[in-house]
Amino acid sequence: MWNLLKKMVGDKKEYREMMARVKELPEDYQFVYDKIQHYMWNFAKGSGYDMLKVQYDLIDLFEAGSAEGKAVLEITGTNVAAFCDDLLANCRTYTDDLRKTLNESIMKKLGGK
């Protein structure tokens, strides 16, 4: 129990530190990051730790882009939803379970035909 509590407190601290980094980005980067973050949380499964890792990597990417003087859309492209979907490709999302359930239910009923 104690280890779980320590992990939760540590994770919150790490999250606050990461969000402080976002606040250091240019305003357009902050805006896009916020929109991406909200979009991605719609797909979070369980505790959402997969999403946090992706979001931390996104902050690194945005910091590098900003340091190079790039506009945020030079990084994401104009189809930001597709950019997000690419980021989510390596995450476990609730849609994975929905797809699995759909396929299993159909195969259970029609698989032998």
CORFEN-V557763 format. One record per pair of residues at least 4 apart in sequence whose C-alpha atoms are under 7 Angstrom apart, sorted by the first residue. I is the first residue (numbers start at 0). J is the second residue. D is the distance in Angstrom with one decimal. If there is no record, write none. Layout:
BEGIN
i->I j->J d->D
i->I j->J d->D
END
This chain:
BEGIN
i->0 j->4 d->6.3
i->1 j->5 d->6.2
i->2 j->6 d->6.1
i->3 j->7 d->6.2
i->4 j->8 d->6.3
i->5 j->9 d->6.0
i->6 j->10 d->5.9
i->7 j->11 d->6.2
i->8 j->12 d->6.3
i->9 j->13 d->6.1
i->10 j->14 d->6.0
i->11 j->15 d->6.2
i->12 j->16 d->6.2
i->13 j->17 d->6.2
i->14 j->18 d->6.2
i->15 j->19 d->6.2
i->16 j->20 d->6.5
i->17 j->21 d->6.6
i->17 j->55 d->6.8
i->18 j->22 d->6.5
i->19 j->23 d->6.7
i->20 j->24 d->6.9
i->21 j->29 d->6.1
i->21 j->58 d->6.6
i->22 j->29 d->6.7
i->24 j->28 d->6.0
i->24 j->29 d->6.1
i->24 j->62 d->6.8
i->25 j->29 d->6.4
i->26 j->30 d->6.2
i->27 j->31 d->6.3
i->27 j->71 d->6.8
i->28 j->32 d->5.9
i->28 j->61 d->7.0
i->28 j->71 d->5.6
i->29 j->33 d->6.1
i->30 j->34 d->6.3
i->31 j->35 d->6.1
i->32 j->36 d->6.0
i->33 j->37 d->6.2
i->34 j->38 d->6.2
i->35 j->39 d->6.0
i->35 j->83 d->6.8
i->36 j->40 d->6.2
i->37 j->41 d->6.9
i->39 j->43 d->6.8
i->42 j->92 d->5.3
i->42 j->93 d->5.9
i->42 j->94 d->7.0
i->43 j->47 d->5.2
i->43 j->50 d->6.5
i->43 j->92 d->5.3
i->43 j->93 d->6.4
i->44 j->91 d->6.5
i->44 j->92 d->4.9
i->44 j->93 d->5.0
i->47 j->51 d->6.6
i->48 j->52 d->6.5
i->49 j->53 d->6.5
i->49 j->90 d->5.7
i->49 j->91 d->6.9
i->50 j->54 d->6.1
i->51 j->55 d->6.0
i->52 j->56 d->6.3
i->53 j->57 d->6.1
i->53 j->86 d->6.8
i->54 j->58 d->6.3
i->55 j->59 d->6.5
i->56 j->60 d->6.3
i->57 j->61 d->6.0
i->58 j->62 d->6.0
i->59 j->63 d->6.2
i->60 j->64 d->6.2
i->61 j->65 d->6.0
i->62 j->66 d->6.1
i->63 j->67 d->6.3
i->64 j->68 d->6.4
i->64 j->69 d->5.3
i->64 j->74 d->6.9
i->65 j->69 d->5.6
i->69 j->73 d->6.3
i->71 j->75 d->6.5
i->72 j->76 d->4.8
i->72 j->77 d->6.0
i->75 j->79 d->5.7
i->75 j->82 d->5.8
i->78 j->82 d->6.5
i->79 j->83 d->6.2
i->80 j->84 d->6.2
i->81 j->85 d->6.2
i->82 j->86 d->6.4
i->83 j->87 d->6.2
i->84 j->88 d->6.2
i->91 j->95 d->6.7
i->93 j->97 d->6.5
i->94 j->98 d->6.1
i->95 j->99 d->6.2
i->96 j->100 d->6.0
i->97 j->101 d->6.1
i->98 j->102 d->6.2
i->99 j->103 d->6.0
i->100 j->104 d->6.0
i->101 j->105 d->6.3
i->102 j->106 d->6.0
i->103 j->107 d->5.9
i->104 j->108 d->6.4
i->105 j->109 d->5.8
i->105 j->110 d->6.9
i->106 j->110 d->4.0
END
